[in-house]
Amino acid sequence: MIIAIGSDHAGLPLKRSILAALEAEGHTLLDAGTHGEESCDYPDFAHEVASKVAAGEARFGVLVCGSGIGMSIAANRNPAIRAVVLHNSTEARLTRAHNDANIACFGARTTGVEVALDSLRAFIGGEFEGGRHQRRLDKLSPTALA
């Protein structure tokens, strides 16, 4: 599976752990940065990952910052994206099943490596249930909001 991943400086240590685990599992990763520890702006990486997911270059995205919140806000500016902050595998499973989320966001200051990896595995392994949930997603489309 192709997964786009990005972080700001605060999320870099957790991103590195996620990269290593996903590579070991055989996934292809598109690393949008950051690659250094100097202060940088999270929207730059969120927009890059969101663009790759929206364009179909990656099936899913992963974004990491201090809390995960800024990344999710920035990624959700793209109308094709449903980015969520995850804290556990139950949230991950439900957001895929009910919301067809396509970007998982994590807070490096709030979520440990093992919890993030467990949540991410549930996220990328989950399936969208459709049905009544599709009707609800349709109400979030840009044309429905106009």
N, C-alpha and C positions, 0 to 999 in steps of 0.2 A: 504494500500500500504506500502511496506517496502522501507524505504529511509535510506541510509547511510549518516552520517553527520560528519564533522570534521572541526576543526579550529586550528589556532595557537593562541598564547597569545593575539595578537592584535584583532583577530576576536571573542574571547570568549564572550564578552557581546552580540554581535549580534547573535552568535550561540545559546546562552541561550534563547534569545527571539524567535528565529525560532523553537527551540526544543519545547518550551512551546506551541506555536501556533499549530505546527504539531501534537503534542500529543493530544491537545484539539480537533483536527479535526479527531482523531481516527487512525492516521498513526502509524505504527510500526517503531521505529527508532533504528538504529545501530550507536551508538555514538563512533566514533573512537578517541575521545579526541580533544584537550587537555582538562583537567579538572581543571587546575590551572593557575594562572596568571603569573607564572615565564616564562622567555624568553625560547622559544623552536623553532624548525625548521619546517617550513611549509611543506617541501617535505614529511616528515614522515607521516603526516596526509593525504596529497593528495594521496600518494601511497596506503595507507590503504583503503581509500574510493574508489579509482579507482579499486583496486583489488576486492572489494566486488561487485561493479557494473559489472565489467567485468566477474566475476564468476557467475553472476545471483543471488547472495545472496540478492541484493537490486535492485529494478527497476530503481531508480534514486539515484544520490548523490548530496550533498550540501556541498560546501567548503567555508570557510570564513577566510580571512586574512585582512591585512590593506587595500589593494587595490583590492584584488581578482585576480590580475594578476599573482603573483607567484604561487598561487594554481592552476590556469588554466594551466600554463606552465608545472608544475610538473605532474598534472593529465593526460595531453595530451601525456605524454611519453608512456603511455599504449596504444597500438594500437587499443584496443576495445573502447576507450573513446573519446568522443567529448565534452570537457568541455568548457564552455563559461562564460565570465564575463557579468553579467546582471546589467542594470541600470534602466530598466523600463519593463512594461508588454508587450509592443509592441515587444521589442527585444526578450523577453521570448517566446512569441507566434510564432514569425517568425523563431527563431532558432530551435524550436521543429518541426514546419511544414516543413522547408526547409533543415535543417541539421541533424535532428533526434538526437539532442544533448541529452546527458544522465547525465551530471553533471552541475549544476548551481553554479557559483562562485560569491561571493559578497565581496565588500570592506567595511569593518566596518567603515573606515575613510571617505568613499565617498558616502555611501548609508544608508538612514535611515531605521528604522525597518519597517514602514508601506509600503514603496516602495519595500523593499526586500520581504516582505510577499505577496504583490500584484503580484510582478514579479514571485515569486516562485509558487503561485497558478496557474498563467497562464502557467508556464513551465510544472508543473506536470499534468495539465489538458489538455495540448495540444496533438495533434496527428500529426504524420509524414504523409505528403501528398504522398510520394512515387513518381512515375512517373519520370519526368525529374530530380527530386531531387535525386532519387535513382541512376540514371546514374552518377551523380556527386559524390555521396558518394562512389560509386564503384571505382572511380578514386583516392580515398584517401586510399584505402586498402593497406596493406603492400605489397601484390603481385603486385599491380599496380605501386608502387613506386620503385620497384626493378629494 
